[in-house]
Amino acid sequence: MRLKCLDLTRYGKFTDHRIEFGERMEGQSDLHIVYGPNEAGKSTALAGFLDLLFGIETRSRFNFIHPYPTMRIGGTLELSGGPQELIRIKRPQNSLLDARDQPISEGTLLGELGGIDRDSYRTMFSLDDATLEAGGESILSSKGDLGQLLFSASAGLADLSKGLVDLKTEAEGFYKYRARSGELSDLKARLAELKVERERVDTLASDYAQLIEARDRAAIQYEEAIGSRSRI
């Protein structure tokens, strides 16, 4: 996964600000350094990228200009399936949008991240003095998220995380708490339709017996009528 551009549309001190990283150049280094004086917004931009990947935090501190309902981050990510423009807004559910502002599954990003959560990603890639020191200690003691991630990678379990993410995405497609759509909801709706249809055609046993008796009498009368017509 590669970040092509980051849109700080309404986030922190930024309004309609874009950071471009350009196209990947074959055979050349793809390392970019974002620099600036103190309070220029470097940490805000990094926090915005994390919120784009994992969702704007419930009690985000970057709403001092733009209120929670208006916060918006975007970016173009080069994923395994190709470049994709993504948007993140502050919302409890369905906060990840595509370029048409339509909600899309979180699995779009989780699969690319291999199951890494926000804290693990921050520990591995959002490095400062404190995180470097804490990460070193966790590696030495084989404890903490970073130690577990390194152990998983060395044990060849990296694909297991992606498999778990794929299973979670599939499970959420079948059923998601309080969701109005999904395979289970469709099956419930179909079951309700079949119940109504069954009640419409359902017949009591006594009524069914009477109908069978009436049918048999009608069949006898029909045979008698045919025989009488033939004699006449």
Buried (B, 14 or more C-beta within 10 A) or exposed (E): EEBBBBBBBBBBBBEEBEBEBEEEEEEEEEEEEEEEEEEEBEEBBBBBBBBBBBBBEEEBEBBEEBEBEEBBBBBBBBBEEEEBBBBBBBBEEEBBBEEEEEEBEBBBBBBBBBBBEBEBBBBBEBEEEEBEEEBEEBBEEEEBBBBBBBEBEEEEEEEEBBEEBBEBBEEBBEEBEEEEEBEEBEEEEEEEEEEEEEEEEEEEEEEEEEEEEEEEEEEEEEEEEEEEEEEE
